Amino acid sequence: MKGAGPARCRALLARRHGIGMARYILSRFGQALFVLWAAFTVSFVLLQSLPGDAVLIKFQSPDYGLSPEQLADIRAAYGADGSFLHQYFHAVWNFLTGDFGYSLQAGVPVSSLLATNLPPSLLLAGAGFAVASILAVLIAIACNLSGFAWLRGLIQSIPSLFVSVPTFWLGIMLIQIFSFRLRLVPVINPGPWEGLFLPILTVAVPISAPLAQILLKNIDEVLTRPFVPVARAKGLSHAKVLWRHVAKNTLLPVLTVAGLLFGELIASAVITETVFGLNGIGGLTKQAVDSQDVAVLQAVVVIAATAFVVINLVVDLLYPVLDPRLKTKLGAA
């Protein structure tokens, strides 16, 4: 019976920890759903506020020779004849059931356009983020392992240079250097990976800059903590101290920034696809803007918001796993 007290305390602590984690997860899911609803609603209101009627702009041309009755039938087919609230709730229901509507310009379901254009954009964004992370880590390593103050200062200035470079200008410069000057990457009919090399660099360089800045700042902050001199007193080299003790303590802030940067990554991918003439969400968005294709634009906004929310939700859910202190706070809540 002596162990009954401690066992009961452990069970009570485990229960409180489980309740705290459940509340944390539910609150994060609730916030994610709210952000998605807000993104959908704001984009719907703005797109519906655009001047003119997109259906009439396309089909009222004399070349089609359509009567007013036929135009009314077309507007009804696209759901443009109802009131604002009717169109809003109809659009919400369609999105919840996976129906993105029909493209006004292409005359095909928006889902088929997304199925064609989304995978290349995901490949570009994923590869760009991976390369950006590698660049940020290499900059941080080179900066902290450099034995010369002037070289460290030079390396520390690289992120500031990267973050100030416009994406479209960087893409054009990379084409000039690697395609026209060095002739390493063909402009016309490049291979699958050759055609992605320059776009991936264009996406990765601006994203790597803030990652490297946060990484350098947190490494400098962690190096001032008391456990670092203790590790050095044990005979560990500077490189081993960085790898074994400093790296894991700098992960959480970098992870937070990485999640927030995903929205910028999507924007960079859209511009990059336009510069390099790639088939993807960027080209699809440009065509939809030019033709005022509301259904496509609404779907692109929702997909971008969903990707942003999912990435940040994953980061939030990883926090208690990576930081034991947060587990303790949740258990005490």
C-alpha positions in Angstrom: 0.0 0.0 0.0 3.0 2.3 0.4 3.3 2.7 -3.3 -0.3 3.6 -3.7 0.3 7.3 -3.0 3.1 7.9 -5.5 1.4 5.7 -8.1 -1.8 7.7 -7.7 0.1 11.0 -8.1 1.8 9.7 -11.2 -1.6 8.7 -12.6 -3.1 12.1 -11.7 -0.1 13.9 -13.4 -0.4 11.8 -16.5 -4.2 12.6 -16.7 -3.6 16.3 -16.3 -0.9 16.1 -18.9 -3.2 14.3 -21.3 -6.0 16.9 -20.7 -3.5 19.8 -21.3 -2.3 18.2 -24.5 -5.9 17.6 -25.7 -6.7 21.3 -25.0 -3.6 22.4 -26.8 -4.3 20.3 -29.9 -8.0 21.3 -30.0 -7.1 25.0 -29.7 -4.6 24.7 -32.5 -7.1 22.9 -34.8 -9.7 25.5 -33.9 -7.3 28.3 -34.9 -6.4 26.6 -38.1 -10.1 26.2 -39.1 -10.8 29.8 -38.3 -7.9 31.0 -40.4 -9.1 28.9 -43.4 -12.6 30.2 -43.0 -11.3 33.8 -42.8 -9.1 33.4 -45.8 -12.0 31.9 -47.8 -14.5 34.6 -46.7 -12.1 37.6 -47.3 -11.1 36.3 -50.7 -14.7 35.6 -51.7 -15.8 39.1 -50.8 -12.9 40.7 -52.6 -13.3 38.6 -55.7 -17.1 39.3 -55.8 -16.3 43.0 -55.5 -14.3 43.1 -58.7 -15.9 45.5 -61.3 -17.9 44.0 -64.0 -19.5 40.5 -64.5 -16.9 38.0 -65.6 -19.5 35.8 -67.3 -20.9 38.7 -69.4 -17.4 39.9 -70.2 -16.5 36.6 -71.7 -19.8 35.6 -73.4 -21.4 38.9 -74.3 -19.1 39.4 -77.2 -20.9 39.7 -80.6 -18.7 36.9 -81.8 -20.7 34.4 -79.8 -24.1 35.7 -81.0 -25.9 34.7 -77.8 -29.3 36.0 -76.9 -30.2 37.5 -73.5 -32.0 34.3 -72.5 -28.9 32.2 -73.4 -26.7 34.6 -71.4 -29.0 34.2 -68.4 -28.8 30.4 -68.7 -25.0 30.6 -68.7 -24.9 32.9 -65.7 -27.2 30.4 -63.9 -25.0 27.5 -64.9 -22.0 29.3 -63.3 -24.1 30.3 -60.2 -23.7 34.0 -60.9 -27.4 34.8 -60.9 -28.0 34.4 -57.2 -27.7 36.8 -54.3 -24.4 37.4 -52.6 -25.3 35.3 -49.6 -26.7 32.5 -51.8 -23.4 32.5 -53.8 -21.3 32.5 -50.6 -23.0 29.6 -48.9 -23.2 27.7 -52.2 -19.4 28.2 -52.6 -18.8 27.1 -49.0 -20.7 23.9 -49.4 -19.0 23.2 -52.7 -15.6 23.6 -51.3 -16.5 21.4 -48.3 -17.5 18.7 -50.7 -14.4 19.1 -52.9 -16.2 20.9 -55.7 -14.2 23.9 -56.9 -16.5 24.8 -59.7 -15.7 25.3 -63.4 -13.1 27.6 -64.9 -14.7 30.4 -66.8 -11.7 30.7 -69.2 -10.9 27.0 -69.8 -14.4 25.6 -69.5 -13.2 22.6 -67.4 -13.5 21.7 -63.7 -11.1 23.7 -61.6 -10.1 20.5 -59.9 -8.7 19.1 -63.2 -6.6 22.3 -63.6 -5.3 22.0 -60.1 -4.4 18.3 -60.6 -2.3 19.3 -63.6 -0.6 22.4 -62.2 -0.3 21.8 -58.5 2.3 18.9 -58.5 5.0 21.0 -60.3 4.5 23.8 -57.8 4.7 21.5 -54.9 7.9 20.0 -56.3 9.4 23.5 -56.8 8.3 24.7 -53.3 9.6 21.5 -51.6 12.9 21.4 -53.4 13.4 25.2 -52.9 12.7 24.9 -49.2 15.2 22.0 -48.9 17.9 24.0 -50.7 17.1 27.1 -48.6 17.6 25.1 -45.4 20.9 23.7 -46.6 22.1 27.1 -47.6 21.1 28.6 -44.2 22.9 25.8 -42.3 26.0 26.1 -44.4 26.1 29.8 -43.8 25.7 29.3 -40.0 28.4 26.6 -40.0 30.9 28.6 -42.0 30.3 31.7 -39.8 30.8 29.9 -36.5 33.8 27.7 -37.6 35.6 30.6 -39.2 38.8 31.5 -37.3 39.0 35.0 -38.8 36.9 37.9 -37.7 36.8 39.6 -41.1 35.6 36.4 -42.7 32.9 35.9 -40.1 31.7 39.5 -40.7 31.7 38.8 -44.5 29.7 35.6 -44.1 27.2 37.3 -41.7 26.5 39.9 -44.4 25.4 37.2 -46.9 21.8 36.8 -45.5 21.2 40.6 -45.7 22.3 40.5 -49.3 20.1 37.5 -50.1 17.0 39.0 -48.5 17.3 42.3 -50.4 17.3 40.6 -53.8 13.9 40.7 -55.6 12.8 37.3 -56.8 12.1 38.3 -60.4 15.5 40.0 -60.8 17.3 37.1 -59.3 15.6 34.7 -61.8 16.5 36.9 -64.7 20.2 37.2 -63.5 20.5 33.4 -63.1 19.2 32.9 -66.6 21.7 35.5 -67.9 24.6 33.8 -66.1 24.0 30.1 -66.3 22.2 30.0 -69.6 23.5 32.8 -71.8 27.0 33.4 -70.3 28.1 30.0 -69.1 25.7 28.0 -71.3 25.3 25.3 -68.5 21.5 25.3 -68.5 19.7 25.3 -71.8 16.9 27.8 -72.2 15.0 25.9 -74.9 13.8 22.3 -74.1 15.8 21.7 -71.0 15.6 18.3 -69.2 13.3 17.7 -66.3 16.0 18.5 -63.7 17.8 21.1 -65.8 14.6 23.0 -66.1 14.2 23.1 -62.3 17.8 24.0 -61.3 17.5 27.7 -61.8 13.9 28.0 -60.5 14.9 26.1 -57.3 17.8 28.5 -56.8 15.6 31.5 -57.4 13.1 30.3 -54.8 15.7 29.1 -52.3 18.0 32.2 -52.0 15.5 34.7 -50.6 14.0 32.1 -48.2 17.5 31.0 -47.0 18.3 34.6 -45.8 15.9 34.9 -42.9 16.5 31.3 -41.9 20.3 32.0 -41.7 19.7 35.2 -39.8 17.6 33.5 -37.2 20.0 30.6 -37.0 23.0 32.8 -36.5 21.2 34.9 -33.9 20.1 31.9 -31.9 23.5 30.2 -32.1 25.1 33.3 -30.6 22.4 33.4 -27.9 22.8 29.8 -27.0 26.6 30.0 -26.8 26.2 32.4 -23.9 24.3 29.9 -21.8 26.1 28.3 -18.8 26.2 24.7 -20.2 28.4 25.7 -23.0 31.5 26.5 -20.8 30.8 23.2 -19.0 30.9 21.3 -22.3 34.1 23.0 -23.3 35.7 22.2 -19.9 35.0 18.5 -20.6 37.4 18.8 -23.6 34.9 19.1 -26.4 36.0 21.0 -29.5 34.0 24.0 -30.7 32.5 22.0 -33.6 31.3 19.2 -31.2 29.8 21.8 -28.8 27.9 23.3 -31.7 26.7 19.9 -32.9 25.9 18.2 -29.6 24.6 21.0 -27.4 23.9 24.2 -29.4 22.1 22.8 -32.5 19.2 21.2 -30.7 18.6 24.4 -28.6 18.4 26.5 -31.8 15.9 24.3 -33.5 12.6 25.6 -32.2 12.9 29.3 -33.2 14.1 28.3 -36.6 11.2 25.9 -36.9 8.8 28.7 -36.1 10.3 31.0 -38.7 10.3 28.2 -41.3 6.6 27.7 -40.8 5.9 31.4 -41.2 8.1 31.6 -44.3 6.1 29.1 -46.2 3.6 31.8 -47.3 6.5 33.7 -48.7 7.8 30.5 -50.4 4.4 30.2 -52.2 4.6 33.8 -53.4 8.1 33.3 -54.6 7.1 30.1 -56.4 4.3 32.0 -58.2 6.7 34.7 -59.4 9.4 32.2 -60.3 7.0 30.1 -62.4 6.0 33.3 -64.3 9.7 34.3 -64.9 10.7 30.8 -66.1 7.5 30.0 -68.0 6.8 26.9 -65.9 3.4 25.2 -65.8 2.2 25.5 -62.2 0.0 27.4 -59.8 1.9 30.6 -60.7 1.0 30.4 -64.4 -2.5 29.3 -63.6 -3.0 32.3 -61.3 -1.6 34.7 -63.8 -4.1 33.5 -66.5 -6.9 33.6 -64.0 -6.1 37.2 -63.0 -5.9 38.2 -66.7 -9.3 36.6 -67.5 -10.9 37.4 -64.1 -11.5 33.7 -63.6 -13.0 33.9 -60.1 -13.4 30.2 -59.5 -9.8 29.5 -60.2 -8.6 32.4 -58.1 -10.8 31.3 -55.2 -9.4 27.8 -55.3 -5.8 29.0 -55.5 -6.3 31.2 -52.4 -7.9 28.4 -50.4 -5.1 25.9 -51.4 -2.4 28.5 -50.5 -4.1 29.2 -47.1 -4.5 25.4 -46.5 -0.8 24.8 -47.2 0.2 27.6 -44.9 -2.2 26.5 -42.1 -1.1 22.9 -42.3 2.6 23.7 -42.2 2.1 25.9 -39.1 -0.2 23.4 -37.5 2.4 20.7 -37.8 5.0 23.1 -36.3 2.7 23.9 -33.4 2.1 20.2 -32.7 5.8 19.4 -32.9 6.5 22.0 -30.2 5.6 19.8 -27.2 7.5 16.9 -28.7 10.7 18.9 -29.2 10.6 21.1 -26.1 9.9 19.2 -22.8 9.4 22.5 -21.0 6.2 23.0 -23.0 5.0 19.5 -22.0 5.4 20.5 -18.3 3.5 23.8 -18.9 0.7 22.0 -20.6 0.5 19.4 -17.8 0.3 22.2 -15.3 -2.4 24.1 -17.2 
